[in-house]
Amino acid sequence: MNAIISSIIPVLDSVRDSLMNYRNVVATGIGYKTTSGKKTDQLSIICSVERKEPSSKLMSADLLPKSVDGFPTDVVATGRIRVFQPPTGRLRPTPGGASIGHFEITAGTLGCLVKKNGEIYILSNNHVLANSNDASIGDPILQPGPYDGGTNPADIIAELAEFVPISYIGSESGCPVANSIAEACNLVASLTGSNTRLHAVTVQAAKNLVDAAIARPINPTELQSEILGIGAISGSAEGTLGMAVRKSGRTTGLTTGEIEQVDVTVNVNYGGDRVAQFSDQLLAGAMSQGGDSGSAVLDGDGRLVGLLFAGSDQTTVINRIQNVFTLLGVTL
């Protein structure tokens, strides 16, 4: 890793949580500062916001610092970052980049094939294969996804095998002690005639690293290891600042971009009031749209660097593939 980037990471880490608490901030990361519409070679702490507002219209408490420990900051408007979820036809054999989805969602993208304990699995996002935590192991996965005409059981291509749970901000607490205390207090309240009820809530959910899941194919021979428009994956690599990348997705097909930020912490909207915070992410430019979630992101040499899962009209958010491999226990 670049020595200068290594020196700025602990600086960002020391203020990351406070920066994420500023009104309108949706992500923080490390990238090159943009001045007068042109990207410079000056490394900076980048704060992504839903929308830019003139300083004159902001309260003093909402003004982001111009620098942190000597490193400049930059503010970039990305819009609201959300998961991407609404070629779309039925494809056999099925390649990476094709429409796929849990039987109760719309559609996402089949990223690529991976291995675990000698078996072949399909890799995509949790919100594509596991319905954002709401699925059960063994649920049917359709190709194409339901939005694209896939039906159950005619188009079942796999079954959900495993997913990394997504932890949401302000979600119900999973702590048994806290839940027991809440239940006891509610029992007392009911006996005394009070209408007040308590809920054990996680005020700040643990930061997530990936939105990822794997599915076990019904018939592995119906799958293709190549990715539409890209070809075979040649290995894996670490995504680095300025790296040229490409992906093939269900909605926008083959697109290219550049990793513009690394070491990113970002709040992602999953619909309704569900928001999840992710850390150690990569941010690229506008190279995806809804339905591209789950796409494999590769460098120019065909090496897998990440798993696309969210974005806005201006940006694309990518899980580091090393985190995906580690948490799911898979390899290429």
Sequence and secondary structure as in RCSB ss.txt:
>XXXX:A:sequence
MNAIISSIIPVLDSVRDSLMNYRNVVATGIGYKTTSGKKTDQLSIICSVERKEPSSKLMSADLLPKSVDGFPTDV
VATGRIRVFQPPTGRLRPTPGGASIGHFEITAGTLGCLVKKNGEIYILSNNHVLANSNDASIGDPILQPGPYDGG
TNPADIIAELAEFVPISYIGSESGCPVANSIAEACNLVASLTGSNTRLHAVTVQAAKNLVDAAIARPINPTELQS
EILGIGAISGSAEGTLGMAVRKSGRTTGLTTGEIEQVDVTVNVNYGGDRVAQFSDQLLAGAMSQGGDSGSAVLDG
DGRLVGLLFAGSDQTTVINRIQNVFTLLGVTL
>XXXX:A:secstr
  HHHHHHHHHHHHHHHHHHTSTTEEEEEEEEEEETTEEEEEEEEEEEESS   GGGS GGG   SEETTEEEEE
EE    EE     S  SSEEETSEEEETTS  EE  EEEEETTEEEEEE HHHHSTTTT  TT EEESS GGGT 
 TTTTEEEEEEEE     TT B   HHHHHHHHHHHHHHHHTT       B SS   B    EEEEES GGGEEE
EETTTB   EE    TT EEEEEETTTEEEEEEEEEEEEEEEEE STT EEEEEEEEEE S   TT TT EEEET
TSEEEEEEEEE SS EEEEEHHHHHHHHT B 
